[in-house]
């Protein structure tokens, strides 16, 4: 088949949450030499973002279309049939869904399939091996740093899978003006995470310490930056929202909850504090003073073990005393932070890789590591959960169906945030 050499490259992004939509849309722009906006799709499911969440990402004026996995595959197939096939697909999804979509794309039997790109939206601190092997089969697996690229290749080579798909890049949403203190401004921002820490006691501890810090420093503005509003969905379920926990306390006037685009919040930040949020990397890129908390331990479950050696680990007692950590420059250089001005070149290798694949007369077959042979007791369950059969009859969309779907999402979230904690407490009696 002829290579795709036309100037306008058609790109589609499939994401399963607001943060992954942000990563996918920005990645699509950075790895292709096209000015055209990518066609956006968000996967219908538990974490389907609201219009407000999508708008808050600030990545596109056009809202992505909400689809099921099967509807996405049909869209890819139909675009090819119209002679408007996608050249590049960016899969901004969890590993199992990436593997299922890879299977669905292979089963479509397109005359010429798109280049498939995937990666991670932030710090990779859990399920490294499983997540990578589920993503194997994509043409490009983006690593957000030199450190990640080395780990990714070691996993693939260690199981005898090809590692040529791994390409070092960076997080696509780094940017903003370098940090500059402003006269009369003193703002500490805590970047919250939906499921880190996970327990009510740990989240309440962090909240009490933040409020205590605000009381100790009445001249400092202490902002708790939240990812979502009550009732909205996120990548990770938030069982104990800070919005609810704060009702039990009496914070001072200089303590506030805030929402909005993280880049805009960082514009007025003098100290970014978090347990392990990717916001730390955004702040470090801009040379904003950053602190990673150890108050709940340095543990894999928290993700702050990723920052061992960074020089950023500290605790509330030291922050209360006015002590801010200093980052280790060697660590920064390996983590894709690109605070040295090299960020503009961070995606050159990925762009070259995509261009080289597009120039091939034909792309090779999709050959994932997990197959019916290598993962006979694992892969069938993953594929069955996603049910990506494009030959099945299309479900008719109706107002009633939408209402029922939203009610089911709300019931699921209610069960996680209200019912599950009660059952867990009863089990501890």
C-alpha positions in Angstrom: 0.0 0.0 0.0 1.3 3.5 -0.7 2.6 5.6 2.2 0.6 8.6 3.4 2.5 11.6 2.2 -0.3 14.2 2.0 0.4 17.3 4.0 -2.7 17.2 6.2 -2.3 14.4 8.7 -5.5 13.2 10.2 -5.2 12.4 13.9 -7.7 11.0 16.4 -7.4 10.8 20.2 -9.3 8.4 22.3 -9.2 9.1 26.1 -11.0 7.7 29.1 -10.8 10.7 31.5 -10.2 14.4 31.6 -6.5 14.2 32.4 -5.9 11.6 29.7 -7.8 13.8 27.2 -5.5 16.6 28.1 -2.5 14.4 27.7 -3.7 12.9 24.4 -4.8 16.1 22.7 -1.5 17.9 23.6 0.6 14.8 22.6 -1.2 14.6 19.2 -0.1 18.2 18.5 3.5 17.7 19.6 4.2 14.5 17.7 2.8 15.5 14.3 3.7 18.2 11.9 0.1 19.3 11.3 -1.8 22.4 12.3 -5.2 20.6 12.1 -6.9 19.9 15.4 -7.1 16.2 16.3 -10.5 14.5 16.3 -11.4 13.8 19.9 -13.3 10.9 21.4 -13.8 10.2 25.1 -14.7 6.6 26.2 -18.0 6.3 27.9 -17.6 4.8 31.3 -17.2 5.5 35.0 -14.7 8.3 34.6 -16.4 10.0 31.6 -15.6 13.7 32.2 -18.2 16.5 32.4 -18.3 19.5 30.0 -16.8 21.6 32.8 -13.9 19.2 33.3 -13.2 19.0 29.6 -13.3 22.8 29.3 -11.0 23.2 32.3 -8.2 21.2 30.6 -8.0 24.1 28.1 -6.7 22.0 25.3 -9.4 22.4 22.7 -12.4 24.6 21.8 -14.2 21.5 20.3 -15.5 19.0 22.9 -14.6 15.4 22.1 -17.4 13.0 21.2 -18.5 10.5 23.8 -18.4 7.0 22.5 -18.2 3.3 23.5 -15.2 1.3 22.4 -17.2 -0.3 19.6 -18.4 3.1 18.4 -14.8 4.3 18.2 -13.7 1.3 16.1 -16.7 1.9 13.8 -15.7 5.5 13.4 -12.2 4.5 12.4 -13.5 1.9 10.0 -16.0 4.3 8.4 -13.5 7.1 8.1 -11.2 4.7 6.1 -14.2 3.7 3.9 -14.9 7.3 3.1 -11.3 7.8 2.0 -10.7 9.9 5.1 -8.8 7.4 7.3 -6.9 8.5 10.3 -3.1 8.5 9.9 -2.4 8.5 13.6 -4.3 7.3 16.6 -3.4 8.4 20.1 -4.7 6.0 22.8 -4.8 7.9 26.1 -6.2 5.0 28.0 -5.4 2.6 30.9 -3.4 -0.4 29.9 -6.2 -3.0 29.6 -8.2 -0.7 27.4 -5.2 -0.1 25.2 -4.8 -3.8 24.7 -8.4 -4.3 23.9 -8.4 -1.4 21.4 -5.3 -2.8 19.7 -7.1 -6.1 19.3 -10.2 -4.3 17.9 -8.0 -2.3 15.4 -6.2 -5.5 14.3 -9.6 -7.2 13.7 -10.8 -4.3 11.5 -8.5 -5.4 8.7 -8.0 -1.9 7.4 -6.3 -1.5 4.0 -3.8 0.7 5.8 -4.0 1.0 9.5 -3.1 4.2 11.5 0.1 4.7 13.4 -0.8 3.9 17.0 0.7 6.0 19.8 0.2 5.5 23.6 1.9 6.4 26.8 1.3 7.6 30.4 -0.3 10.8 31.7 2.1 11.3 34.6 4.4 9.6 37.1 4.5 5.8 36.6 4.8 4.5 40.1 2.6 1.3 40.1 1.9 -1.7 37.8 4.9 -0.8 35.7 5.4 -4.2 34.1 1.7 -5.1 33.6 0.9 -1.7 32.3 3.7 -1.7 29.8 3.0 -5.2 28.5 -0.7 -4.3 28.0 0.5 -1.4 25.9 2.9 -3.5 23.9 1.8 -3.7 20.2 1.5 0.1 19.8 3.9 1.6 17.3 5.0 4.2 19.7 5.0 4.0 23.5 6.0 7.4 24.8 8.2 7.7 27.9 8.0 11.0 29.8 11.7 11.0 30.8 15.0 9.3 30.2 14.5 7.5 33.5 11.1 6.1 32.2 12.5 5.2 28.8 15.3 3.1 30.4 12.8 1.3 32.6 10.3 0.7 29.7 13.0 -0.8 27.5 14.3 -3.0 30.3 10.8 -4.5 30.8 10.2 -5.2 27.1 13.7 -6.6 26.6 13.4 -8.6 29.8 10.4 -10.6 28.5 11.8 -11.0 25.0 9.5 -8.4 23.4 10.7 -5.7 21.0 11.5 -2.4 22.6 11.9 -0.3 19.5 8.5 1.3 20.2 9.7 3.1 23.3 10.5 6.7 22.5 11.8 9.2 25.1 9.7 12.4 25.2 8.3 14.5 28.0 4.9 15.4 29.6 3.1 17.4 26.9 1.6 19.9 29.2 4.7 21.4 30.8 5.0 25.1 30.1 4.3 28.5 31.6 6.6 31.4 32.7 9.5 30.6 34.9 8.9 31.3 38.6 9.3 34.9 39.7 8.4 36.0 43.2 5.9 38.9 43.4 6.0 41.6 46.1 3.3 41.1 48.6 2.4 37.6 47.4 3.0 34.4 49.5 0.9 31.5 48.3 1.2 27.8 49.1 -0.8 25.4 46.9 -1.5 21.8 47.9 -2.1 19.7 44.8 -4.7 17.1 45.8 -5.1 13.7 44.3 -8.4 11.7 44.2 -7.0 8.5 45.7 -3.7 9.5 47.3 -3.7 9.2 50.2 -6.6 6.7 50.2 -8.0 6.5 53.7 -10.2 8.9 55.5 -7.8 9.2 58.4 -4.8 10.0 56.1 -6.8 12.5 54.1 -8.1 14.2 57.3 -4.5 14.3 58.7 -3.3 16.2 55.6 -6.2 18.5 55.7 -5.7 19.3 59.4 -2.0 20.0 58.8 -2.8 22.3 55.9 -5.3 24.3 58.0 -2.8 24.3 60.9 -0.2 25.7 58.6 -2.6 28.4 57.4 -3.2 29.4 61.1 0.6 29.5 61.8 1.1 31.8 58.8 -1.8 34.2 58.6 0.0 36.3 56.0 0.2 33.3 53.6 -2.6 32.2 51.3 -3.0 28.4 51.5 -4.9 26.9 48.6 -6.2 23.4 48.3 -6.3 22.7 44.6 -8.9 20.1 43.8 -9.3 18.0 40.6 -13.1 17.7 40.5 -16.3 18.9 42.1 -18.6 16.7 44.0 -20.5 14.3 41.6 -17.9 14.5 38.9 -15.8 11.6 37.7 -12.0 11.3 37.7 -9.5 8.7 36.6 -9.2 7.4 40.2 -12.2 7.2 42.4 -12.2 9.7 45.3 -13.8 7.9 48.2 -13.2 10.7 50.7 -13.4 14.1 49.0 -11.7 17.0 50.7 -14.8 19.1 50.1 -16.7 16.9 52.6 -13.9 16.5 55.1 -13.4 20.2 55.4 -17.0 20.7 56.6 -16.0 19.1 59.9 -13.3 21.7 60.5 -13.1 25.5 60.9 -10.4 26.8 58.5 -9.1 30.3 58.7 -9.9 33.0 56.1 -6.5 32.5 54.4 -7.3 28.8 53.6 -9.4 28.2 50.5 -10.5 25.4 48.1 -9.8 26.2 44.5 -10.5 24.6 41.1 -9.3 25.5 37.6 -6.5 24.9 35.2 -3.3 23.8 37.1 -1.1 26.1 34.9 -3.1 29.1 35.9 -3.0 28.2 39.6 0.8 27.8 39.3 1.0 31.3 37.9 0.4 32.6 41.4 2.1 29.8 43.4 5.2 30.4 45.6 5.4 26.8 47.0 3.7 23.7 45.5 3.1 20.9 48.0 1.8 17.5 47.2 2.1 13.8 48.1 2.9 12.6 44.5 0.8 14.6 42.0 2.2 15.2 38.5 1.6 18.9 39.3 5.0 18.6 41.1 6.7 18.1 37.7 4.8 21.0 36.2 6.0 23.2 39.0 9.6 22.0 38.8 9.6 22.7 35.1 8.9 26.3 36.0 11.4 26.3 38.9 8.6 26.9 41.4 9.7 25.7 44.9 8.2 22.3 45.4 7.8 19.9 48.4 6.9 16.2 48.5 5.3 15.2 51.8 6.7 12.3 53.9 4.2 12.7 56.7 2.4 9.5 55.7 5.6 7.7 54.9 7.5 7.2 51.7 5.6 4.3 50.2 4.9 2.8 46.8 1.2 3.0 47.5 1.5 6.8 47.8 3.7 7.2 44.8 6.1 9.5 46.6 8.8 6.9 46.5 9.3 8.1 42.9 10.9 11.2 44.4 13.6 9.5 46.4 16.8 11.2 45.5 15.1 14.4 44.3 15.9 16.4 47.3 12.2 17.4 47.6 11.1 15.1 50.4 10.0 17.0 53.5 7.3 17.1 56.1 4.8 19.6 57.5 6.9 20.4 60.6 9.7 21.7 58.3 7.2 23.6 56.1 5.7 25.2 59.3 9.2 26.4 60.2 9.6 28.0 56.8 12.0 25.5 55.4 11.6 24.6 51.7 13.6 21.8 50.0 16.1 22.3 47.1 15.8 19.9 44.1 18.7 17.8 43.1 19.8 18.9 39.6 20.9 15.4 38.5 17.6 13.9 39.4 15.7 16.7 37.6 17.7 16.0 34.4 16.6 12.4 34.4 13.0 13.0 35.0 11.9 14.9 31.9 11.3 18.2 33.8 13.4 20.1 31.2 13.8 23.1 33.4 17.0 23.9 31.5 15.3 25.1 28.4 15.5 21.8 26.5 11.7 21.3 26.4 11.2 22.5 22.8 13.3 19.5 21.6 11.8 16.9 23.9 9.4 15.7 21.2 11.8 15.6 18.3 12.4 11.9 18.5 8.7 11.1 18.7 7.9 13.3 15.8 10.7 11.6 13.7 9.5 8.2 14.7 5.9 9.0 13.6 7.0 10.6 10.4 9.2 7.5 9.5 6.2 5.2 10.2 3.9 7.3 8.0 6.4 7.2 5.2 6.5 3.3 5.1 4.8 1.7 2.1 2.9 -0.4 4.7 2.8 -0.7 8.4 3.6 -4.1 10.0 0.8 -6.1 11.6 -0.1 -5.2 15.2 1.8 -7.8 17.3 1.2 -7.3 21.0 3.2 -9.3 23.6 0.0 -10.5 25.3 -1.7 -13.0 23.0 -3.9 -16.1 23.4 -0.7 -18.1 23.6 1.4 -16.0 26.0 -1.4 -14.9 28.3 -4.1 -17.6 27.8 -5.5 -17.2 31.3 -5.4 -13.4 31.3 -6.0 -11.8 27.9 -9.5 -13.4 27.3 -10.8 -11.8 30.4 -9.5 -8.4 29.4 -11.0 -8.6 25.9 -14.3 -10.0 27.3 -14.7 -7.0 29.6 -14.4 -4.5 26.8 -16.7 -6.4 24.3 -15.3 -4.7 21.2 -17.3 -6.5 18.6 -18.0 -4.2 15.6 -20.3 -6.8 14.0 -22.8 -6.6 16.9 -26.0 -4.6 16.2 -25.6 -0.9 17.1 -27.5 0.1 20.2 -30.1 2.8 19.6 -29.4 6.0 21.6 -32.4 7.6 23.3 -33.1 10.2 26.0 -34.2 7.4 28.3 -31.0 5.5 27.7 -28.9 8.6 28.5 -30.9 9.1 31.8 -30.5 5.5 32.8 -26.7 5.6 32.0 -26.2 8.8 34.1 -28.2 7.3 37.0 -26.1 4.2 36.9 -22.9 6.3 37.1 -24.3 8.2 40.0 -25.3 5.0 41.8 -21.8 3.6 41.3 -20.1 6.7 42.7 -22.6 6.8 45.6 -21.7 3.2 46.4 -18.0 4.0 46.4 -18.2 7.2 48.5 -21.0 6.4 50.9 -21.9 2.7 51.0 -18.4 1.1 50.8 -17.0 3.2 53.8 -19.9 2.1 56.0 -19.5 -1.5 55.1 -15.7 -1.3 55.8 -16.3 0.3 59.2 -18.8 -2.4 60.1 -16.3 -5.0 59.1 -13.8 -3.5 61.6 -16.2 -3.9 64.5 
